[in-house]
Amino acid sequence: MSPRTGRPKSEKPLNVEVKARIDTELNKQLEDYCLQKKTTRTEVVRKGIKLVLGLEENK
């Protein structure tokens, strides 16, 4: 039998989904920030959580 193909397993799989409701004004600000910084909404949310928890410095 051939070895399994595909992406290798991550040491820290991202398998927890977080959802939040935001108003249209905050959503527009988030979209503008993502375009300006050339990043994704997901990365901004992850960074925000780390900042709130003190796991990352504000850069």
N, C-alpha and C positions, 0 to 999 in steps of 0.2 A: 504494500500500500504506500502511496506517495505521502510525503510530509504535508501537513496542513499549510495552506498558503494564506496570505492576507497580512494584515497589520499585526505586528507583535503586541502582546498584552502590555499595558502600561503598569508601572509600579503603583501609581495612584490613579485608578480609573475615575473618570468624572461621570458617575452614575446617579447622582442626586440632582433632581430638577427643582428649581426654585421659581415660584411665580409671584408676581406682585401687580397690583392694579395702580396705575398712575394716571394723572389727568393729562389732557392734550398739551397743555403748556409745558409740563415737565418732559413729556415725550418729545416735543419739538426741540427743547434744550438738549436732551440726550442725543437725538439724531444729529443736531448741529455739532455737538462735541465730538461725536464719532467721526463725522466727516472731516472736521478740522484736524483731529489727532490721527486720522487714518487707522482706526481701531474698530472693534466690534462692540455691540451692546453688551455681550456676554463678558468680554474682557473688562469693560468699564464697571459692570456690576461686581465682578470678582475683586477688582481693585478697591472699589468702595467698601466692600465687606472687610477686606484686609485692613483698610484705613480705620474703620470704626473699631475693629478689634485690636488695633495697635500692632498689627503684624507687618505693616509696611509704612515707611516714611512718606509724608506728603511731598511729592516732587513737582 
